[in-house]
Structures are given as C-alpha cells and as structure tokens.
Amino acid sequence: MWKRDEAVKPTGPASPATPAAPAQQTQASSPVHPEPRRQQLMERDVVNIGKSVVIKGELNGSEDLTVEGHVEGKIELRDHVLTIGPNGKIKAQVFAKAVIVLGEVNGNVTATEKVDIRDGGSVDGDIVSPRVAIAEGAHFRGSVDMQRKGGQPSQAKGDNDKAQQPRSTAANTASQPVAAH
C-alpha cells in the first residue's frame, strides 16, 4: 500500500491541477484497496497459541483459533473453527463450530458442523457433531453422537419408533425360526 501512495505522490507536484487527478486516482483505486484489507482482516481473524503457551481455565473467543500449546479447562468458540496443531495438547471440554485435530485432545468435543481427526491426531472423549471424519492413522477412543441440526426431538421420536418396530418384528421372526428348528 505504501508503494502505491508513493507512486501517486511523485506525479502530483507538477502542477496545482494534478493533485485533483491523484485524488481521482485514489478514489478510483479505492475499490482495489478493500480487497487486500479484507484479506488482512481474514488473516487477523485466526489467532495462534504457540507451543510454549499453557492456559488453565476457560478460553472463549469470537475468532478462529489454532492451538499449538497446552490448554486445560474449557474452550468455547461456538461460531468459529478450532484447530489443534500437531504440538497441541488439550485437556478440556471443547465447543466450536468445527474442530480439526492434529494433536491430542482429552475431553469431550461438541461441534455444530464437523469434527475432523486427521492423521496423527488423537481424541480421548465423546464427540457430538453432525459430521465426523477420522483419518487413517488417527486415534479415537470414546463415543460418537452424530446429531443433526434442528430436529433433534423429532429424530429421537423417530428413532424410538424405529427401534421399537424392529424389536417386535425381530421377536416375532426369532420365535418362529427357533420353533421351526
């Protein structure tokens, strides 16, 4: 950005009428400037916790977060992505929009969109998320509850109805073949 401003300034001192022209150029070029600013803002929206950082307690935020250090307690990023880097070690309850695990997590993970345990990643705890991906070479010990967004109560009723129907059918079919043999 400084180079563009410096390029505009040398053309201006030639005459008093030319400063208006650079103003027009900056106005015309101003739509070009917001795009790099948007990229900078997007880059700023990702926060990194380095390898040597240790956090004990609650961690809340409204930005995407990458953890390379140690966190113990609770992590809440309800509308953002949490990435646990290869050096990251988490001993916490995790609540986020999406969770990407490359390091270690000990604790329950709840995500509104997706949990992705990548090669080398490890999760010891229960996962609640509509989408779960576990890569070959990843470690997982716990349970998975793949709840869908919205419709949890109706889904539970539907699951109970479905669960009851096969049981009655299975009981009927099981008793008939057993009696036949």
C-alpha positions as CSV (number, residue, x, y, z in Angstrom):
1,M,0.0,0.0,0.0
2,W,2.9,2.4,0.7
3,K,4.3,1.9,-2.8
4,R,1.0,2.9,-4.4
5,D,0.8,6.0,-2.3
6,E,4.4,6.9,-3.1
7,A,3.7,6.3,-6.8
8,V,0.8,8.7,-6.6
9,K,2.7,11.5,-4.8
10,P,5.6,12.0,-7.4
11,T,3.0,12.6,-10.2
12,G,1.2,15.3,-8.1
13,P,3.8,18.1,-7.7
14,A,4.0,19.0,-11.4
15,S,1.0,21.5,-11.2
16,P,-1.8,22.5,-8.8
17,A,-4.3,20.9,-11.1
18,T,-2.7,17.5,-10.8
19,P,-3.4,17.0,-7.1
20,A,-7.1,16.6,-8.1
21,A,-6.1,13.9,-10.5
22,P,-4.3,11.8,-7.9
23,A,-7.4,12.2,-5.7
24,Q,-9.4,10.8,-8.5
25,Q,-6.9,8.0,-8.9
26,T,-7.1,7.2,-5.2
27,Q,-10.9,7.3,-5.4
28,A,-10.8,5.1,-8.5
29,S,-8.3,2.8,-6.9
30,S,-10.0,2.8,-3.5
31,P,-12.2,-0.2,-4.5
32,V,-9.0,-2.1,-5.1
33,H,-7.7,-1.3,-1.6
34,P,-10.6,-3.0,0.3
35,E,-9.8,-6.4,-1.2
36,P,-6.3,-6.6,0.4
37,R,-7.8,-5.2,3.6
38,R,-10.4,-8.0,3.6
39,Q,-7.6,-10.5,3.2
40,Q,-5.7,-8.9,6.1
41,L,-8.9,-9.0,8.2
42,M,-9.4,-12.6,7.4
43,E,-5.8,-13.4,8.3
44,R,-6.2,-11.4,11.6
45,D,-9.3,-13.5,12.4
46,V,-7.1,-16.5,13.1
47,V,-5.4,-16.5,16.4
48,N,-2.5,-18.8,17.2
49,I,-1.5,-20.1,20.7
50,G,2.2,-21.0,20.4
51,K,4.0,-24.2,21.6
52,S,5.3,-22.7,24.8
53,V,1.9,-21.3,26.0
54,V,0.0,-23.0,28.7
55,I,-3.6,-21.9,29.5
56,K,-5.6,-23.2,32.5
57,G,-9.2,-22.2,32.8
58,E,-11.9,-21.1,30.3
59,L,-11.0,-19.9,26.8
60,N,-13.7,-18.1,24.9
61,G,-13.5,-16.3,21.6
62,S,-15.1,-15.0,18.5
63,E,-12.3,-15.8,16.1
64,D,-10.8,-19.0,14.6
65,L,-8.2,-20.4,16.9
66,T,-5.1,-22.6,16.3
67,V,-3.6,-24.2,19.5
68,E,0.0,-25.4,19.4
69,G,0.4,-25.2,23.2
70,H,-1.4,-26.7,26.2
71,V,-4.9,-25.8,27.3
72,E,-6.7,-27.3,30.4
73,G,-10.3,-26.4,31.2
74,K,-12.9,-25.4,28.7
75,I,-12.7,-24.0,25.2
76,E,-15.7,-22.2,23.7
77,L,-15.7,-21.0,20.1
78,R,-19.3,-21.5,19.2
79,D,-19.3,-19.8,15.8
80,H,-15.6,-20.5,14.8
81,V,-13.1,-23.1,13.9
82,L,-10.7,-24.6,16.5
83,T,-7.6,-26.3,15.1
84,I,-5.4,-28.3,17.5
85,G,-2.0,-28.3,15.8
86,P,0.4,-31.3,15.9
87,N,2.1,-30.0,19.0
88,G,-1.2,-29.0,20.7
89,K,-2.3,-30.8,23.8
90,I,-5.8,-30.1,25.1
91,K,-7.3,-31.4,28.3
92,A,-10.7,-29.7,28.1
93,Q,-14.3,-29.7,27.1
94,V,-14.5,-28.2,23.6
95,F,-17.4,-26.4,22.0
96,A,-16.9,-25.0,18.5
97,K,-18.4,-24.7,15.0
98,A,-15.7,-27.1,13.6
99,V,-12.8,-28.8,15.3
100,I,-9.7,-30.0,13.4
101,V,-7.4,-32.3,15.5
102,L,-3.8,-32.8,14.5
103,G,-2.5,-33.1,18.1
104,E,-4.1,-34.5,21.3
105,V,-7.5,-33.9,22.9
106,N,-8.5,-35.4,26.2
107,G,-12.1,-34.4,26.8
108,N,-15.5,-34.2,25.1
109,V,-15.8,-32.4,21.8
110,T,-19.0,-30.8,20.6
111,A,-19.2,-29.2,17.2
112,T,-22.1,-27.7,15.3
113,E,-20.7,-28.5,11.9
114,K,-17.8,-31.0,11.9
115,V,-15.1,-32.8,13.8
116,D,-12.1,-33.8,11.8
117,I,-9.4,-36.0,13.4
118,R,-6.5,-36.1,11.0
119,D,-3.5,-38.5,10.6
120,G,-1.6,-38.3,13.8
121,G,-4.4,-36.7,15.7
122,S,-5.8,-38.2,18.9
123,V,-9.1,-37.8,20.7
124,D,-10.0,-39.5,24.0
125,G,-13.5,-38.4,24.8
126,D,-17.0,-38.3,23.4
127,I,-17.8,-36.5,20.1
128,V,-21.1,-34.8,19.4
129,S,-21.3,-33.4,15.8
130,P,-23.4,-33.9,12.7
131,R,-20.3,-34.8,10.7
132,V,-17.3,-36.7,11.9
133,A,-14.2,-37.6,9.9
134,I,-11.4,-39.9,11.3
135,A,-8.4,-40.3,9.1
136,E,-6.4,-43.5,8.8
137,G,-3.6,-43.2,11.4
138,A,-5.7,-41.2,13.8
139,H,-6.6,-42.3,17.3
140,F,-10.1,-42.1,18.8
141,R,-11.5,-43.6,22.0
142,G,-15.0,-42.6,23.0
143,S,-18.4,-42.4,21.6
144,V,-19.8,-40.5,18.6
145,D,-23.3,-38.9,18.6
146,M,-24.0,-37.5,15.1
147,Q,-26.9,-35.3,15.8
148,R,-28.5,-33.4,13.0
149,K,-29.1,-29.6,13.2
150,G,-32.6,-28.7,14.3
151,G,-34.9,-31.8,14.5
152,Q,-33.3,-33.5,17.5
153,P,-36.5,-34.1,19.3
154,S,-38.4,-35.4,16.3
155,Q,-35.4,-37.5,15.4
156,A,-35.4,-39.0,18.8
157,K,-39.1,-39.9,18.5
158,G,-38.5,-41.4,15.1
159,D,-35.5,-43.4,16.4
160,N,-37.6,-44.8,19.2
161,D,-40.4,-45.8,16.9
162,K,-37.9,-47.4,14.5
163,A,-36.2,-49.1,17.4
164,Q,-39.5,-50.5,18.8
165,Q,-40.7,-51.8,15.4
166,P,-37.6,-53.9,14.6
167,R,-37.6,-55.3,18.1
168,S,-41.2,-56.6,17.8
169,T,-40.5,-57.9,14.3
170,A,-37.3,-59.4,15.4
171,A,-39.0,-61.1,18.4
172,N,-41.7,-62.5,16.1
173,T,-39.2,-63.8,13.5
174,A,-36.8,-65.0,16.1
175,S,-39.6,-67.1,17.8
176,Q,-40.8,-68.6,14.5
177,P,-37.4,-69.9,13.2
178,V,-36.5,-71.1,16.7
179,A,-39.7,-73.1,16.9
180,A,-39.1,-74.4,13.4
181,H,-35.7,-75.7,14.2
